[in-house]
């Protein structure tokens, strides 16, 4: 049986497409404007054609040609239009931000490709942008193209990802198959959440500002999560950290696991934080706990803005550690500068979340085909 097909637009480094690939999909084409992300995608998705540059430069016909498909043959179009215009971290967010209208480009490609399924991922801030106008516009756009669509906020940790992460997913189909969401696998009454220790406890220690030079692992995997993400890899890639200044190192000395800026003596606090209320900036200068979850991985793992301090070492988390928290396999090597690599990881959909969505689509498709056969049999 032929593998189901996928095209990934606004693909970034390819987290969503990696998840679909793990679920058995053939990723045929990718597209993104970011040059560093393009390098990563092309190196890690060698089987896919990559159309580089702004999505507006490409027509649906270009994607069909690259995929060697006809209109209506593609199984699923996936992607996450740039979301900064909707992000809760962008205090000027709203429908006026030009990045907030890139979903229209997604809909343009949907109209031209007419895939059987669509998956659009975004930040939860989209639900409040324009007082809900963004969500309504996306749903209406899909419906006008003949799709039944549902939107749901998914929690990454409930699908085996060691990170507190909330994302809204629009899932739609023009087939008779039911829309089915992935079933939660982790949490109360299910498997225990994957912890920070489960995720990165096997990685080599690093000094502040250092890069791991040995390449080979120095200890065996302990958790199932570590075993899965290693999956035959023999080298520790992208394991390096930015260099923190002396003042930040002095601050780190006072922060215990689970602690934050509140544990720093006031005379060591940045000037702008000395007047902060104790209820403010809850994640700033946060140190992770081995037994806890990672905080949301953003495009900057900057300790001044979040809980990105290693649980036991005096440094911020490395690129590879951020990738582990996002569930990227260890063989997945990121291209570009250190800053660009953090951006690619922070922008990505965790592959394990993508895999869960992909498997749900496959189950729904199978059920839809069975129902269709049953209806034909009954009619006969």
Secondary structure, 3 states (H helix, E strand, C coil): CCCCEEEEECCCCCHHHHHHHHCCCEEEEEEECCHHHHHHHHHHCCCCEEEECCHHHCCHHHHHHHHCCCCCCCCEEEECCCCCCCCCCCCCCCCCCHHHHCHHHHHHHHHHHCCCEEEEEEEHHHHCHHHHHHHHHHHHHHHHCCCEEEEEEEEHHHHCCCECCEEEEEEEECCCCCCCCCCCCECCCCECCCCHHHHHCCCCCCCCCCECCCCECCCCCCCHHHHHHHCCCCECCCCECCCCCHHHHHHHCCCCCCCCHHHCCHHHCCHHHCCCCCCCCCCCCCECCCCCCECCCCCCCCCCCCCCECCCCCCECCHHHHHHHCCCCCCCCCCCCHHHHHHHHHHCCCHHHHHHHHHHHHHHHHHHHHHHHHHHHHHC
